[in-house]
Amino acid sequence: INQIQNYQKISTPFDSWHDLPPLENNRTDLYFFGQPGSGKSCILASIFYYLHHNGMLINSPQNPRGNIYKDQLINEINIGVLPDSTQRDGVNYIPLELRNHTNRSYKHPLNFIEMSGELFDDAYESGISDNNLAAKNYLDNTNKKLIYFVLDYKMDNRGFNAGGTSQTSKVEQILTLLDKFGTLSHTDGVFIIISKSDLFPTDVDRNEYAVEFLKKRYLNLYNNIK
């Protein structure tokens, strides 16, 4: 409690994609997409905390501010503080390497890219462009890619996000746009993450419930991804 009371928030390391270096080549790109407030930053914080706790992280010098952001997320999770949302025109780019579990001398070079929910929404409404998901040519390189769509469990079945468009409509449209843009031709896997699973019923197996929930509420999206 004292740690949290004495903790002072550090501002997000960069304010917009204009400040970012080019995406490093010869790596696997991991993209995290979702509407505003869906939990992308919290998911990244959990991933980085786990990897750091298990001694698997190696920093890259390609984007020092990305390392600062990663460290901030790890430190916040360590003392029980949830990260702030990514700024409206923000793109968080964290290049790093992971040590292989079985062969410690082998390293996996990765690029983590987190787009703000506002850029995601802008791409849904206006198409993919240099002003949103395609900023800095972050989508059209030839790196192998993994795409993670984050669905907010808390927002499910709440009408249409207070007058807006449903999550599934947005994700299905972005999937189509990524295909048209050519990104999926370099993509090895598309994944769905259901965030805020602490709101699941307490008497269920979370993994089984997530799959059942996905196929019941998001069957069209599920089939489109397949």
N, C-alpha and C positions, 0 to 999 in steps of 0.2 A: 504493500500500500504506500509506504514512504517513497519507493522508487517511482510509482506512478504520480504521486503528488508533486514530486520534484522534477518530473520530466517536462522538458520544453520541446515542443514540436519544431522540427527542422523543416524548412520549406522544401517543396519538391525540387530536386536538383536542377531541372530545367523547365522552362515555362512553355515551350512549344517545340514542334518538330523542326523549326527553322534552325535551332541551335545544334542539331544532331550531326554526327559524322556519317559518312556513307556506311551502309551495312557491310560488314566484313564477309568476304567470300570464303568458299571452301569450308562452310559450316552448315549445320542443320538449323533452319529457322523455325522457332516455335511462336505462333501468333495466338494471342488471347483476345477474343472479340466478344462483345456483349453490350447491352444497353446501359445507360448511366446508372450507377449504384448497384450493379448486378453482383459485385463481389470479386472482380478481377484482381484488384490490388491485394485483397486479403488472401486469395488463392496463391498468388505469387509469393506473398510473405510466408505462407505455410510451406511452400515448396523450398524456398531458399533457406528457411530455418531448418528444415529436415536435412537438406544436403549439407549445410554448414555443421550441424550437430553431429553428422556422421562422417565428417572429415573428407568430403568429396569435392569441395569447391576450390577452383583455381581462378583467380582474377585474370582478366584480359586488359592490356593497356589501351585497347582500341577506343573505349569510351569511359574515361575515369568518372564522369558524373553518373554514369550508369552503375558503377561500383558503389558510389556513395548512396544512391537510391536503394540498391540491394542491401547494403549494410544497415541503412535506416530501417528497412522492413524487418530485417532479422532482429535488430535491437528492440524494436517496438513489440514484436511478438514475444521476445524474451521477457519483457516486463508486463505483458498483458495489455498492450495498447494496440487498437486496430488502426490500420493506415488510413489516411485521408483518400478521398477520391482523386483520380487523375484529373488534372486541370482540363478545361473544356477543349483546348486545342493541343493537348499534350500527347506525346508518344514517348513511352519509356522503353529504352533500348539497352539491354544488359547482355553484352557478350561475355561468355565465360567458358571454362572447360570443366568437365567432370572426370574424376578418377574412376577407372573401371574397378568394379568390386573384386573380380577374380584375377585380373592382371593389372596390378597397381601402376605399372609403367605405361599402360595404355590410357589415353585421354580422349574424351568425346568433346569436340568443339561445337558449341551451341550459341545461337543468338536468341534471346528472349525478347519478344516485342509485344508490348501492351499498348493498345490504342484506347484513347478515351471513349467513353460511351457516346459523347457528343459527335465525335468523328464517325463512329459507327452509324448513328442516326442520320448524319448528313449524307453518308454514302447510300443509305436506304432511300432517302428522299431524292437525291440528285444524281446518284450513280457514283462509281468509284472514280476519283480524280486526284490530281496533285494536291488538292486542298483537304483531302481527308485520308482514306486508307492507303492511297498510293503515294503519299508524301515521301520525298527523298528517294524515290524508286525502291521503296522498301518491299514492294510486292512483286516486282517484275524482274528480279534477278533469277539466276539458274540454280540457286541453292535448293537442296531438298528441304521440304517444308512439312510441318505438322501444324494443324489448325485446331484450336480449342474454342468452341462456342460455349459461353457461360450463360446458363438459364437461371434466373432468379426464382427460386421456389416460392418466396414470399409474394411475388407479384403474380403468380399463377392464379387464374380465375378471378382476377380483380377487375372485371370489365376489360377495358382496353386502356390500361394505364392512365386512368383519369382522363379519358377522351382521346388518347393517342392510339397507336397501333399495337397489336399484340406482339409478344416476344417471338412467337413462332413465325408470324408473317415477316418480321424483320430478318430473322435468321435465314429463312428460306430464300428471301430476296437477295441477301448478301451472298449466300451460297451460289445462287445463279449468276450474280455479278462477278464473283471470283472465278467461276468457270469461264464466263465470257472474256474476262480480263486475261485469262491464260494461266492464272496462279495454280489452279488445280492440276495442271499438266505436270507440275513439279512437286505435287503434294503426295506424300506417302500415307498419310492418315488424317482423318477428320474425326474429332472427338466431341462429346457433349459432357459438360460438367454441370451438375445441378448444385447450385450454391445454397447456403443457409439451410443445410440439412438438419440443423439443430431444431428446426420447426417440424420435422417429420413426426408422425405419431410415435409415442414412446415405446409401444409394445410391438415394434416391427423390426425385422432385420433390415438395416438401412440399405445395403446393397440390393437386396431383392426388391425392396419397396421402390428404390430409385428406378430400376429397370421397368417395373410394373407401371409406375407413374409416367415414365417417359413414353412407353408404348400406348398408354391410355390417353394422355393429354397431347402428345407430340408425335403421333404415329406418322403423319404426313411428312414432317421434318425428318424423322427417323428413316423413312423409306427413301426420301430424296437423297439423304447422305449415303445410304447404301447404294 
